[in-house]
Amino acid sequence: MTNPADQVPWPVAEFEARLRGLGARYHIHHPFHVRMYEGSLEPDQIRGWVANRYYYQISIPLKDAALMAKCPDRGVRRHWIQRIIDHDGRTGDEGGIEAWTRLGEAVGLDRETIESQRLVLPGVRFAVDAYVNFVRQSPWEEGICSSLTELFAPEIHQQRLNSWPDRYPWIESAGLQYFRNRLSEARRDVEHGLAFTLAHFNTRPLQERALAIVQFKLDVLWSMLDAMMLAYVLDMPPYFTAPKAP
Ligand SMILES: O=C(O)c1cc(C(=O)O)c2c(n1)C(=O)C(=O)c1cc(C(=O)O)[nH]c1-2
């Protein structure tokens, strides 16, 4: 039998604290990310990360467009459209995907290699696609909730800005502009996404659903780094044990 106390919604402050508590599982704690922060990654490992994360960057506007396409609320769309502009850019402000590509060039990748997606690992592709497909298939309100890992993103961008210049002095500082831009963009996005989630997910089952959605998104981010850890740190890229093609 369910306990009626389990059906009472958490007060908003407690719900918010539970959402924020999921930060303990953010990919900032993944061993690949810890190595990156500590400065112990080799240039090729940094290049692998940037080339793989490119796939996340180009998928985010597809995810945001899918959400907008089914959102009947004009006020929400007015907020959400800014996310697409942030990544795709406009004339005179080339946006996040271009800034990420410049980060790729600053770490020694050429544009063609990044844009070809040749270095994207299957595990990263599957994880990112799972996020886009989740938003395609779910109610738009759940799509908004799934962006809430961005609560924890300013800290991770700031950590990179603090550590990379000392630990990876071979990377030109101009290449880090993406992280600088995201500090304010992520804060603004999450203010809206969090206020919406706290108001909309207002019964206990909905609140529990919201926590499960954010956990799913944490799984996406963690799994991306698992694939990179295996390929670039543990030297076990896909098919490394498979017989060579004749
Ligand atoms: O570098 C990171 O660790 C990181 C994480 C996340 C995130 O938490 O999903 C995003 C970003 N960066 C990011 O730059 C970004 O534009 C972004 C958009 C979203 C989203 O779910 O809509 N997450 C993130």
The ligand as an SDF file (V2000), in Angstrom:
LIG
                    3D

 24 26  0  0  0  0  0  0  0  0999 V2000
   30.2710   21.7930  -21.0000 O   0  0  0  0  0  0  0  0  0  0  0  0
   29.4420   21.2280  -20.3160 C   0  0  0  0  0  0  0  0  0  0  0  0
   29.7320   20.4730  -19.3950 O   0  0  0  0  0  0  0  0  0  0  0  0
   28.0200   21.4710  -20.6620 C   0  0  0  0  0  0  0  0  0  0  0  0
   26.9930   20.7580  -20.0750 C   0  0  0  0  0  0  0  0  0  0  0  0
   25.6770   21.0050  -20.4780 C   0  0  0  0  0  0  0  0  0  0  0  0
   24.6290   20.2750  -19.7730 C   0  0  0  0  0  0  0  0  0  0  0  0
   24.6850   20.2160  -18.5350 O   0  0  0  0  0  0  0  0  0  0  0  0
   23.7550   19.7170  -20.4130 O   0  0  0  0  0  0  0  0  0  0  0  0
   25.4430   21.9400  -21.5160 C   0  0  0  0  0  0  0  0  0  0  0  0
   26.5530   22.6490  -22.0100 C   0  0  0  0  0  0  0  0  0  0  0  0
   27.7960   22.4210  -21.5850 N   0  0  0  0  0  0  0  0  0  0  0  0
   26.4170   23.6590  -23.0120 C   0  0  0  0  0  0  0  0  0  0  0  0
   27.4160   24.2960  -23.3780 O   0  0  0  0  0  0  0  0  0  0  0  0
   25.1480   23.9210  -23.5690 C   0  0  0  0  0  0  0  0  0  0  0  0
   25.0210   24.7860  -24.4340 O   0  0  0  0  0  0  0  0  0  0  0  0
   24.0510   23.1690  -23.1150 C   0  0  0  0  0  0  0  0  0  0  0  0
   22.7120   23.1780  -23.5050 C   0  0  0  0  0  0  0  0  0  0  0  0
   22.1110   22.1900  -22.7580 C   0  0  0  0  0  0  0  0  0  0  0  0
   20.7280   21.7150  -22.8080 C   0  0  0  0  0  0  0  0  0  0  0  0
   20.4690   20.6580  -22.2210 O   0  0  0  0  0  0  0  0  0  0  0  0
   19.8830   22.3540  -23.4740 O   0  0  0  0  0  0  0  0  0  0  0  0
   23.0140   21.6310  -21.9410 N   0  0  0  0  0  0  0  0  0  0  0  0
   24.1970   22.2250  -22.1130 C   0  0  0  0  0  0  0  0  0  0  0  0
  1  2  2  0
  2  3  1  0
  2  4  1  0
  4  5  1  0
  4 12  2  0
  5  6  2  0
  6  7  1  0
  6 10  1  0
  7  8  2  0
  7  9  1  0
 10 11  2  0
 10 24  1  0
 11 12  1  0
 11 13  1  0
 13 14  2  0
 13 15  1  0
 15 16  2  0
 15 17  1  0
 17 18  1  0
 17 24  2  0
 18 19  2  0
 19 20  1  0
 19 23  1  0
 20 21  2  0
 20 22  1  0
 23 24  1  0
M  END
$$$$
